Amino acid sequence: MKIKIKTDKHNISLAFPTGLLTGKFAISMAEKYARKYAAEAMADIPPHALEALCAEIRRLKKIRGQLELVDIVSAEGHEIHISL
């Protein structure tokens, strides 16, 4: 995963391994905090569905390569790009 933020004064680029964000540990932590802070929204989502979602994300990454998740350009010229 790559996060790029570009403004007039700053140019920030962060890279994270995809496995770190879609691995079993990250899934369990996301599930724990989602159930704590968004209990109503997470009530209908079974735990194995999150694992299936992350497995599908990993599979798509292998097939398609880089996937653009967010691409924002503001009127002031600030840019935010998040890709997987």
Stockholm file with secondary structure:
# STOCKHOLM 1.0

chainA/1-84         MKIKIKTDKHNISLAFPTGLLTGKFAISMAEKYARKYAAEAMADIPPHALEALCAEIRRLKKIRGQLELVDIVSAEGHEIHISL
#=GR chainA/1-84 SS CEEEEECSSCEEEEECCHHHHHSHHHHHHHHHHHHHHCHHHHTTCCHHHHHHHHHHHHHHHHHHCCCEEEEEECTTSCEEEEEC
#=GC SS_cons        CEEEEECSSCEEEEECCHHHHHSHHHHHHHHHHHHHHCHHHHTTCCHHHHHHHHHHHHHHHHHHCCCEEEEEECTTSCEEEEEC
//
